[in-house]
């Protein structure tokens, strides 16, 4: 045991503490998503503990250690103290669905999409960007503006589809020589010969998609594209769209701004605030933890101690 492990709680101590103090324990993969998971849990519980798995003795960051930690708890619990009533491990889905490696333990929640970041690629987040980072009052946009604008962004996002399929194919077949892998930076897709090489494989990749029940749409993309790829690309496209927002003044059912109505379009309020870039959007997105796509996570957290939520977590209406 290392010196640092001496200072850490053991996994059985995590369970005992949860039982004795009636404080739900949530174990996550690492530091990257820690703040977001704390925010999500705070919507459900007054008291709780979130443990990055590396803070538990004998464990390192990552999904494998979350799974190992939870499985070890099943050897310690008894019928009066089921693990899933006190502790929940949360892991990214990654590619494990397509390798038949999704854990079956009730105390492990596998995310519905590739990773936590994937959940923030949605209309609700774009709507928040419109309200927070533009000079336009939300009332000017009307009901359908964010939805229609998101459809335009969504089509551009699908540029990632074949690159994600190529990376998935590589992950499923270690003997496959891939032109694009999950370890690559997403901007590599824009480079030659990568771009043309992946495009030339579209028929093969379509066949793979069909065999896995995937389609060229955002729902499938959220399952196979690296969440960091997807969110960063979404924020880049959203930023570019918001920079050109004045071209949508009066479109999609929005109300034309005061200046455009008086033929002074140079002062159009459908514009991005100064100092906002795609990195601003990327950092801001995970703060929007109350989006509908995360309701199922809150619903599962609530089951730890049978908390009654003041809203329907299964309602997926936007």
BALOBA-1460 file (C-alpha; in Angstrom, 3 decimals):
// residues 318
<rec num="1" residu="x" x="0.000" y="0.000" z="0.000"/>
<rec num="2" residu="x" x="1.384" y="3.401" z="-0.959"/>
<rec num="3" residu="x" x="1.781" y="6.236" z="1.534"/>
<rec num="4" residu="x" x="-1.002" y="8.152" z="-0.168"/>
<rec num="5" residu="x" x="-3.362" y="5.165" z="0.141"/>
<rec num="6" residu="x" x="-2.894" y="5.253" z="3.920"/>
<rec num="7" residu="x" x="-4.620" y="8.645" z="3.937"/>
<rec num="8" residu="x" x="-7.528" y="7.501" z="1.770"/>
<rec num="9" residu="x" x="-10.772" y="5.777" z="2.704"/>
<rec num="10" residu="x" x="-11.107" y="2.156" z="1.686"/>
<rec num="11" residu="x" x="-14.092" y="1.159" z="-0.412"/>
<rec num="12" residu="x" x="-15.689" y="-0.670" z="2.519"/>
<rec num="13" residu="x" x="-15.334" y="2.497" z="4.610"/>
<rec num="14" residu="x" x="-17.156" y="4.424" z="1.879"/>
<rec num="15" residu="x" x="-20.053" y="1.965" z="2.115"/>
<rec num="16" residu="x" x="-20.079" y="1.940" z="5.926"/>
<rec num="17" residu="x" x="-20.036" y="5.736" z="6.066"/>
<rec num="18" residu="x" x="-22.956" y="5.906" z="3.639"/>
<rec num="19" residu="x" x="-24.945" y="3.425" z="5.731"/>
<rec num="20" residu="x" x="-24.142" y="4.897" z="9.143"/>
<rec num="21" residu="x" x="-24.711" y="8.525" z="8.164"/>
<rec num="22" residu="x" x="-27.529" y="7.893" z="5.653"/>
<rec num="23" residu="x" x="-25.495" y="9.900" z="3.158"/>
<rec num="24" residu="x" x="-25.559" y="8.631" z="-0.443"/>
<rec num="25" residu="x" x="-22.099" y="7.957" z="-1.900"/>
<rec num="26" residu="x" x="-21.490" y="8.554" z="-5.591"/>
<rec num="27" residu="x" x="-18.305" y="7.250" z="-7.197"/>
<rec num="28" residu="x" x="-17.190" y="8.818" z="-10.484"/>
<rec num="29" residu="x" x="-14.316" y="8.258" z="-12.914"/>
<rec num="30" residu="x" x="-12.176" y="11.293" z="-12.143"/>
<rec num="31" residu="x" x="-11.759" y="15.006" z="-11.700"/>
<rec num="32" residu="x" x="-12.958" y="16.156" z="-15.145"/>
<rec num="33" residu="x" x="-16.667" y="15.734" z="-14.423"/>
<rec num="34" residu="x" x="-16.551" y="16.093" z="-10.644"/>
<rec num="35" residu="x" x="-18.014" y="19.605" z="-10.462"/>
<rec num="36" residu="x" x="-20.870" y="18.710" z="-12.805"/>
<rec num="37" residu="x" x="-21.773" y="15.565" z="-10.876"/>
<rec num="38" residu="x" x="-21.792" y="17.512" z="-7.618"/>
<rec num="39" residu="x" x="-24.184" y="19.999" z="-9.224"/>
<rec num="40" residu="x" x="-26.411" y="17.204" z="-10.539"/>
<rec num="41" residu="x" x="-26.504" y="15.491" z="-7.123"/>
<rec num="42" residu="x" x="-27.285" y="18.787" z="-5.370"/>
<rec num="43" residu="x" x="-30.526" y="18.894" z="-7.356"/>
<rec num="44" residu="x" x="-31.519" y="15.623" z="-5.702"/>
<rec num="45" residu="x" x="-29.970" y="15.481" z="-2.231"/>
<rec num="46" residu="x" x="-29.336" y="17.853" z="0.648"/>
<rec num="47" residu="x" x="-26.462" y="15.664" z="1.825"/>
<rec num="48" residu="x" x="-24.267" y="13.427" z="-0.303"/>
<rec num="49" residu="x" x="-20.650" y="12.574" z="-1.065"/>
<rec num="50" residu="x" x="-19.062" y="12.365" z="-4.516"/>
<rec num="51" residu="x" x="-15.812" y="10.419" z="-4.682"/>
<rec num="52" residu="x" x="-13.519" y="10.451" z="-7.715"/>
<rec num="53" residu="x" x="-12.501" y="6.786" z="-7.653"/>
<rec num="54" residu="x" x="-8.802" y="7.679" z="-7.383"/>
<rec num="55" residu="x" x="-9.503" y="9.129" z="-3.918"/>
<rec num="56" residu="x" x="-10.404" y="5.626" z="-2.706"/>
<rec num="57" residu="x" x="-7.505" y="3.458" z="-1.542"/>
<rec num="58" residu="x" x="-6.182" y="1.057" z="-4.149"/>
<rec num="59" residu="x" x="-7.908" y="2.647" z="-7.104"/>
<rec num="60" residu="x" x="-6.861" y="4.787" z="-10.075"/>
<rec num="61" residu="x" x="-8.879" y="7.154" z="-12.289"/>
<rec num="62" residu="x" x="-11.172" y="5.606" z="-14.895"/>
<rec num="63" residu="x" x="-14.232" y="3.502" z="-15.496"/>
<rec num="64" residu="x" x="-12.498" y="0.161" z="-14.878"/>
<rec num="65" residu="x" x="-11.711" y="1.156" z="-11.306"/>
<rec num="66" residu="x" x="-15.262" y="2.428" z="-10.700"/>
<rec num="67" residu="x" x="-16.561" y="-0.956" z="-11.844"/>
<rec num="68" residu="x" x="-13.986" y="-2.820" z="-9.743"/>
<rec num="69" residu="x" x="-14.760" y="-0.728" z="-6.653"/>
<rec num="70" residu="x" x="-18.501" y="-1.325" z="-6.913"/>
<rec num="71" residu="x" x="-18.095" y="-5.043" z="-7.599"/>
<rec num="72" residu="x" x="-15.916" y="-5.413" z="-4.527"/>
<rec num="73" residu="x" x="-18.730" y="-3.899" z="-2.454"/>
<rec num="74" residu="x" x="-21.074" y="-6.715" z="-3.425"/>
<rec num="75" residu="x" x="-18.828" y="-9.102" z="-1.478"/>
<rec num="76" residu="x" x="-19.254" y="-6.928" z="1.620"/>
<rec num="77" residu="x" x="-22.954" y="-5.998" z="1.704"/>
<rec num="78" residu="x" x="-25.787" y="-8.016" z="3.172"/>
<rec num="79" residu="x" x="-29.488" y="-8.390" z="2.419"/>
<rec num="80" residu="x" x="-30.310" y="-5.590" z="4.869"/>
<rec num="81" residu="x" x="-27.907" y="-3.155" z="3.231"/>
<rec num="82" residu="x" x="-27.962" y="-3.626" z="-0.555"/>
<rec num="83" residu="x" x="-25.116" y="-1.726" z="-2.188"/>
<rec num="84" residu="x" x="-27.397" y="0.074" z="-4.657"/>
<rec num="85" residu="x" x="-29.389" y="1.601" z="-1.766"/>
<rec num="86" residu="x" x="-26.352" y="3.493" z="-0.536"/>
<rec num="87" residu="x" x="-23.718" y="3.749" z="-3.257"/>
<rec num="88" residu="x" x="-23.822" y="4.433" z="-6.985"/>
<rec num="89" residu="x" x="-20.928" y="4.296" z="-9.435"/>
<rec num="90" residu="x" x="-21.365" y="6.322" z="-12.627"/>
<rec num="91" residu="x" x="-19.357" y="5.541" z="-15.753"/>
<rec num="92" residu="x" x="-19.227" y="6.791" z="-19.330"/>
<rec num="93" residu="x" x="-20.721" y="4.468" z="-21.935"/>
<rec num="94" residu="x" x="-17.737" y="4.863" z="-24.274"/>
<rec num="95" residu="x" x="-17.776" y="1.927" z="-26.744"/>
<rec num="96" residu="x" x="-18.652" y="-0.760" z="-24.194"/>
<rec num="97" residu="x" x="-22.219" y="-1.108" z="-25.523"/>
<rec num="98" residu="x" x="-20.815" y="-2.372" z="-28.822"/>
<rec num="99" residu="x" x="-18.395" y="-4.728" z="-27.058"/>
<rec num="100" residu="x" x="-21.177" y="-6.189" z="-24.865"/>
<rec num="101" residu="x" x="-19.385" y="-4.883" z="-21.780"/>
<rec num="102" residu="x" x="-22.069" y="-2.746" z="-20.119"/>
<rec num="103" residu="x" x="-22.023" y="-3.702" z="-16.396"/>
<rec num="104" residu="x" x="-25.186" y="-5.350" z="-15.100"/>
<rec num="105" residu="x" x="-24.790" y="-4.397" z="-11.436"/>
<rec num="106" residu="x" x="-27.629" y="-2.234" z="-10.104"/>
<rec num="107" residu="x" x="-25.137" y="-0.017" z="-8.280"/>
<rec num="108" residu="x" x="-23.491" y="1.023" z="-11.562"/>
<rec num="109" residu="x" x="-25.100" y="3.569" z="-13.855"/>
<rec num="110" residu="x" x="-23.729" y="3.537" z="-17.388"/>
<rec num="111" residu="x" x="-24.498" y="6.815" z="-19.125"/>
<rec num="112" residu="x" x="-26.838" y="6.682" z="-22.113"/>
<rec num="113" residu="x" x="-24.333" y="8.502" z="-24.322"/>
<rec num="114" residu="x" x="-20.608" y="8.187" z="-24.963"/>
<rec num="115" residu="x" x="-19.710" y="10.467" z="-22.047"/>
<rec num="116" residu="x" x="-21.108" y="13.217" z="-19.849"/>
<rec num="117" residu="x" x="-20.095" y="15.932" z="-22.339"/>
<rec num="118" residu="x" x="-22.346" y="14.377" z="-24.990"/>
<rec num="119" residu="x" x="-25.465" y="15.321" z="-23.012"/>
<rec num="120" residu="x" x="-24.787" y="19.046" z="-23.408"/>
<rec num="121" residu="x" x="-25.099" y="18.960" z="-27.187"/>
<rec num="122" residu="x" x="-28.751" y="19.898" z="-27.300"/>
<rec num="123" residu="x" x="-31.231" y="22.652" z="-28.039"/>
<rec num="124" residu="x" x="-31.545" y="23.633" z="-24.377"/>
<rec num="125" residu="x" x="-27.858" y="24.493" z="-24.186"/>
<rec num="126" residu="x" x="-28.038" y="26.497" z="-27.416"/>
<rec num="127" residu="x" x="-31.054" y="28.352" z="-26.018"/>
<rec num="128" residu="x" x="-29.031" y="29.219" z="-22.921"/>
<rec num="129" residu="x" x="-26.179" y="30.468" z="-25.106"/>
<rec num="130" residu="x" x="-28.612" y="32.696" z="-26.990"/>
<rec num="131" residu="x" x="-29.945" y="34.192" z="-23.779"/>
<rec num="132" residu="x" x="-26.629" y="34.600" z="-21.998"/>
<rec num="133" residu="x" x="-24.124" y="35.504" z="-24.688"/>
<rec num="134" residu="x" x="-26.030" y="37.673" z="-27.173"/>
<rec num="135" residu="x" x="-27.329" y="41.233" z="-26.951"/>
<rec num="136" residu="x" x="-30.841" y="40.066" z="-27.772"/>
<rec num="137" residu="x" x="-33.546" y="39.724" z="-25.131"/>
<rec num="138" residu="x" x="-34.896" y="36.138" z="-25.115"/>
<rec num="139" residu="x" x="-38.423" y="37.419" z="-25.746"/>
<rec num="140" residu="x" x="-37.298" y="38.627" z="-29.177"/>
<rec num="141" residu="x" x="-36.416" y="35.098" z="-30.277"/>
<rec num="142" residu="x" x="-39.868" y="33.629" z="-29.862"/>
<rec num="143" residu="x" x="-40.799" y="29.978" z="-29.394"/>
<rec num="144" residu="x" x="-39.152" y="28.192" z="-32.312"/>
<rec num="145" residu="x" x="-35.975" y="30.209" z="-32.890"/>
<rec num="146" residu="x" x="-33.597" y="28.039" z="-30.849"/>
<rec num="147" residu="x" x="-35.089" y="24.852" z="-32.268"/>
<rec num="148" residu="x" x="-34.748" y="25.947" z="-35.884"/>
<rec num="149" residu="x" x="-31.244" y="27.289" z="-35.327"/>
<rec num="150" residu="x" x="-30.222" y="24.057" z="-33.618"/>
<rec num="151" residu="x" x="-31.369" y="22.078" z="-36.676"/>
<rec num="152" residu="x" x="-28.867" y="24.018" z="-38.783"/>
<rec num="153" residu="x" x="-26.097" y="23.327" z="-36.289"/>
<rec num="154" residu="x" x="-27.084" y="19.667" z="-36.040"/>
<rec num="155" residu="x" x="-26.599" y="19.087" z="-39.763"/>
<rec num="156" residu="x" x="-23.071" y="20.480" z="-39.538"/>
<rec num="157" residu="x" x="-22.351" y="18.270" z="-36.514"/>
<rec num="158" residu="x" x="-23.086" y="15.185" z="-38.589"/>
<rec num="159" residu="x" x="-19.776" y="15.825" z="-40.327"/>
<rec num="160" residu="x" x="-18.375" y="13.836" z="-37.380"/>
<rec num="161" residu="x" x="-20.443" y="10.737" z="-38.173"/>
<rec num="162" residu="x" x="-18.085" y="8.772" z="-40.416"/>
<rec num="163" residu="x" x="-15.020" y="9.786" z="-38.407"/>
<rec num="164" residu="x" x="-16.737" y="8.482" z="-35.278"/>
<rec num="165" residu="x" x="-17.697" y="5.234" z="-37.028"/>
<rec num="166" residu="x" x="-14.103" y="4.805" z="-38.186"/>
<rec num="167" residu="x" x="-12.876" y="5.295" z="-34.605"/>
<rec num="168" residu="x" x="-15.504" y="2.864" z="-33.331"/>
<rec num="169" residu="x" x="-14.485" y="0.258" z="-35.913"/>
<rec num="170" residu="x" x="-10.904" y="0.572" z="-34.726"/>
<rec num="171" residu="x" x="-11.988" y="0.169" z="-31.085"/>
<rec num="172" residu="x" x="-13.921" y="-2.998" z="-31.905"/>
<rec num="173" residu="x" x="-11.265" y="-4.616" z="-34.086"/>
<rec num="174" residu="x" x="-7.682" y="-4.299" z="-32.888"/>
<rec num="175" residu="x" x="-6.381" y="-5.702" z="-36.173"/>
<rec num="176" residu="x" x="-8.117" y="-2.991" z="-38.191"/>
<rec num="177" residu="x" x="-5.853" y="-0.305" z="-39.652"/>
<rec num="178" residu="x" x="-7.835" y="2.877" z="-39.019"/>
<rec num="179" residu="x" x="-7.517" y="6.300" z="-40.577"/>
<rec num="180" residu="x" x="-9.100" y="7.935" z="-37.541"/>
<rec num="181" residu="x" x="-9.030" y="6.868" z="-33.888"/>
<rec num="182" residu="x" x="-10.441" y="8.030" z="-30.565"/>
<rec num="183" residu="x" x="-6.946" y="9.076" z="-29.509"/>
<rec num="184" residu="x" x="-6.743" y="11.639" z="-32.330"/>
<rec num="185" residu="x" x="-7.486" y="15.346" z="-31.981"/>
<rec num="186" residu="x" x="-10.818" y="16.077" z="-33.630"/>
<rec num="187" residu="x" x="-9.336" y="18.744" z="-35.925"/>
<rec num="188" residu="x" x="-7.400" y="15.999" z="-37.681"/>
<rec num="189" residu="x" x="-10.604" y="15.176" z="-39.565"/>
<rec num="190" residu="x" x="-10.120" y="18.354" z="-41.593"/>
<rec num="191" residu="x" x="-6.678" y="17.309" z="-42.816"/>
<rec num="192" residu="x" x="-5.721" y="15.351" z="-45.919"/>
<rec num="193" residu="x" x="-5.392" y="12.507" z="-46.557"/>
<rec num="194" residu="x" x="-7.438" y="11.674" z="-43.434"/>
<rec num="195" residu="x" x="-10.566" y="13.385" z="-44.733"/>
<rec num="196" residu="x" x="-10.585" y="11.671" z="-48.134"/>
<rec num="197" residu="x" x="-9.472" y="8.296" z="-46.745"/>
<rec num="198" residu="x" x="-12.380" y="8.146" z="-44.290"/>
<rec num="199" residu="x" x="-14.832" y="9.401" z="-46.912"/>
<rec num="200" residu="x" x="-13.743" y="6.588" z="-49.256"/>
<rec num="201" residu="x" x="-14.809" y="4.062" z="-46.598"/>
<rec num="202" residu="x" x="-18.372" y="5.398" z="-46.239"/>
<rec num="203" residu="x" x="-20.000" y="2.275" z="-47.725"/>
<rec num="204" residu="x" x="-18.091" y="-0.008" z="-45.345"/>
<rec num="205" residu="x" x="-18.877" y="2.247" z="-42.426"/>
<rec num="206" residu="x" x="-22.569" y="2.346" z="-43.363"/>
<rec num="207" residu="x" x="-22.575" y="-1.448" z="-43.242"/>
<rec num="208" residu="x" x="-21.007" y="-1.349" z="-39.775"/>
<rec num="209" residu="x" x="-23.597" y="1.192" z="-38.640"/>
<rec num="210" residu="x" x="-26.460" y="-0.971" z="-39.899"/>
<rec num="211" residu="x" x="-25.111" y="-4.005" z="-38.039"/>
<rec num="212" residu="x" x="-24.988" y="-1.967" z="-34.814"/>
<rec num="213" residu="x" x="-28.378" y="-0.289" z="-35.243"/>
<rec num="214" residu="x" x="-26.869" y="3.143" z="-35.852"/>
<rec num="215" residu="x" x="-28.064" y="5.868" z="-38.207"/>
<rec num="216" residu="x" x="-26.664" y="9.156" z="-39.435"/>
<rec num="217" residu="x" x="-28.416" y="11.311" z="-36.860"/>
<rec num="218" residu="x" x="-27.512" y="13.144" z="-33.681"/>
<rec num="219" residu="x" x="-28.868" y="10.438" z="-31.391"/>
<rec num="220" residu="x" x="-26.464" y="7.853" z="-32.828"/>
<rec num="221" residu="x" x="-23.647" y="10.392" z="-32.942"/>
<rec num="222" residu="x" x="-24.004" y="11.019" z="-29.211"/>
<rec num="223" residu="x" x="-23.423" y="7.315" z="-28.643"/>
<rec num="224" residu="x" x="-20.342" y="6.837" z="-30.814"/>
<rec num="225" residu="x" x="-18.564" y="10.181" z="-30.982"/>
<rec num="226" residu="x" x="-16.151" y="11.060" z="-28.198"/>
<rec num="227" residu="x" x="-18.054" y="13.436" z="-25.944"/>
<rec num="228" residu="x" x="-15.179" y="15.898" z="-25.919"/>
<rec num="229" residu="x" x="-15.059" y="15.826" z="-29.746"/>
<rec num="230" residu="x" x="-18.787" y="16.369" z="-29.974"/>
<rec num="231" residu="x" x="-19.073" y="19.141" z="-27.412"/>
<rec num="232" residu="x" x="-16.061" y="21.063" z="-28.711"/>
<rec num="233" residu="x" x="-17.341" y="20.835" z="-32.293"/>
<rec num="234" residu="x" x="-20.829" y="21.875" z="-31.191"/>
<rec num="235" residu="x" x="-19.396" y="24.904" z="-29.411"/>
<rec num="236" residu="x" x="-17.277" y="25.850" z="-32.427"/>
<rec num="237" residu="x" x="-20.270" y="25.660" z="-34.766"/>
<rec num="238" residu="x" x="-22.523" y="27.437" z="-32.278"/>
<rec num="239" residu="x" x="-19.965" y="30.209" z="-31.865"/>
<rec num="240" residu="x" x="-19.682" y="30.655" z="-35.635"/>
<rec num="241" residu="x" x="-23.463" y="30.719" z="-35.927"/>
<rec num="242" residu="x" x="-23.828" y="33.285" z="-33.158"/>
<rec num="243" residu="x" x="-21.221" y="35.495" z="-34.842"/>
<rec num="244" residu="x" x="-23.550" y="35.590" z="-37.852"/>
<rec num="245" residu="x" x="-26.710" y="35.921" z="-35.769"/>
<rec num="246" residu="x" x="-27.742" y="39.213" z="-37.371"/>
<rec num="247" residu="x" x="-28.523" y="37.297" z="-40.566"/>
<rec num="248" residu="x" x="-31.293" y="35.540" z="-38.613"/>
<rec num="249" residu="x" x="-32.901" y="38.724" z="-37.240"/>
<rec num="250" residu="x" x="-36.599" y="38.244" z="-37.932"/>
<rec num="251" residu="x" x="-36.115" y="34.625" z="-39.060"/>
<rec num="252" residu="x" x="-37.579" y="31.461" z="-37.529"/>
<rec num="253" residu="x" x="-40.506" y="33.394" z="-36.076"/>
<rec num="254" residu="x" x="-38.298" y="35.876" z="-34.220"/>
<rec num="255" residu="x" x="-39.197" y="39.531" z="-33.858"/>
<rec num="256" residu="x" x="-36.967" y="41.897" z="-35.806"/>
<rec num="257" residu="x" x="-34.882" y="44.028" z="-33.496"/>
<rec num="258" residu="x" x="-35.566" y="47.707" z="-32.939"/>
<rec num="259" residu="x" x="-32.705" y="48.842" z="-35.158"/>
<rec num="260" residu="x" x="-33.439" y="46.597" z="-38.119"/>
<rec num="261" residu="x" x="-37.044" y="47.806" z="-38.049"/>
<rec num="262" residu="x" x="-35.745" y="51.334" z="-38.561"/>
<rec num="263" residu="x" x="-33.295" y="50.355" z="-41.321"/>
<rec num="264" residu="x" x="-30.227" y="50.780" z="-39.092"/>
<rec num="265" residu="x" x="-29.051" y="47.168" z="-39.358"/>
<rec num="266" residu="x" x="-25.481" y="48.143" z="-38.424"/>
<rec num="267" residu="x" x="-26.702" y="48.209" z="-34.804"/>
<rec num="268" residu="x" x="-28.686" y="44.960" z="-35.008"/>
<rec num="269" residu="x" x="-28.992" y="43.466" z="-31.525"/>
<rec num="270" residu="x" x="-28.949" y="39.927" z="-32.898"/>
<rec num="271" residu="x" x="-25.234" y="39.673" z="-32.199"/>
<rec num="272" residu="x" x="-22.709" y="38.001" z="-29.934"/>
<rec num="273" residu="x" x="-21.367" y="39.866" z="-26.926"/>
<rec num="274" residu="x" x="-17.736" y="40.914" z="-27.076"/>
<rec num="275" residu="x" x="-15.103" y="38.566" z="-25.715"/>
<rec num="276" residu="x" x="-17.104" y="35.361" z="-26.239"/>
<rec num="277" residu="x" x="-15.407" y="32.505" z="-28.073"/>
<rec num="278" residu="x" x="-15.948" y="28.764" z="-28.520"/>
<rec num="279" residu="x" x="-13.885" y="28.008" z="-25.399"/>
<rec num="280" residu="x" x="-16.232" y="30.234" z="-23.399"/>
<rec num="281" residu="x" x="-19.159" y="28.137" z="-24.597"/>
<rec num="282" residu="x" x="-17.334" y="24.852" z="-23.934"/>
<rec num="283" residu="x" x="-16.617" y="25.877" z="-20.333"/>
<rec num="284" residu="x" x="-20.156" y="27.142" z="-19.791"/>
<rec num="285" residu="x" x="-22.038" y="24.123" z="-21.137"/>
<rec num="286" residu="x" x="-21.380" y="21.745" z="-18.185"/>
<rec num="287" residu="x" x="-22.749" y="24.397" z="-15.830"/>
<rec num="288" residu="x" x="-26.179" y="23.795" z="-17.387"/>
<rec num="289" residu="x" x="-26.799" y="20.643" z="-15.355"/>
<rec num="290" residu="x" x="-30.587" y="21.097" z="-15.261"/>
<rec num="291" residu="x" x="-31.070" y="20.115" z="-18.903"/>
<rec num="292" residu="x" x="-33.639" y="17.441" z="-19.684"/>
<rec num="293" residu="x" x="-31.092" y="14.974" z="-21.059"/>
<rec num="294" residu="x" x="-29.663" y="14.505" z="-17.536"/>
<rec num="295" residu="x" x="-32.982" y="13.780" z="-15.840"/>
<rec num="296" residu="x" x="-32.449" y="10.014" z="-15.990"/>
<rec num="297" residu="x" x="-29.216" y="10.444" z="-13.993"/>
<rec num="298" residu="x" x="-31.104" y="12.365" z="-11.317"/>
<rec num="299" residu="x" x="-33.851" y="9.739" z="-11.342"/>
<rec num="300" residu="x" x="-31.306" y="6.984" z="-10.680"/>
<rec num="301" residu="x" x="-29.605" y="9.016" z="-7.954"/>
<rec num="302" residu="x" x="-32.972" y="9.524" z="-6.287"/>
<rec num="303" residu="x" x="-33.400" y="5.760" z="-6.054"/>
<rec num="304" residu="x" x="-30.398" y="5.486" z="-3.743"/>
<rec num="305" residu="x" x="-32.476" y="6.718" z="-0.825"/>
<rec num="306" residu="x" x="-35.898" y="6.847" z="-2.459"/>
<rec num="307" residu="x" x="-35.989" y="10.626" z="-2.703"/>
<rec num="308" residu="x" x="-39.200" y="12.079" z="-4.119"/>
<rec num="309" residu="x" x="-38.351" y="14.586" z="-6.817"/>
<rec num="310" residu="x" x="-40.570" y="17.664" z="-7.325"/>
<rec num="311" residu="x" x="-40.660" y="16.993" z="-11.089"/>
<rec num="312" residu="x" x="-40.981" y="14.005" z="-13.387"/>
<rec num="313" residu="x" x="-37.431" y="12.870" z="-14.215"/>
<rec num="314" residu="x" x="-38.688" y="10.621" z="-17.003"/>
<rec num="315" residu="x" x="-40.317" y="13.474" z="-18.873"/>
<rec num="316" residu="x" x="-37.992" y="13.966" z="-21.848"/>
<rec num="317" residu="x" x="-39.953" y="16.831" z="-23.413"/>
<rec num="318" residu="x" x="-37.679" y="19.745" z="-24.235"/>
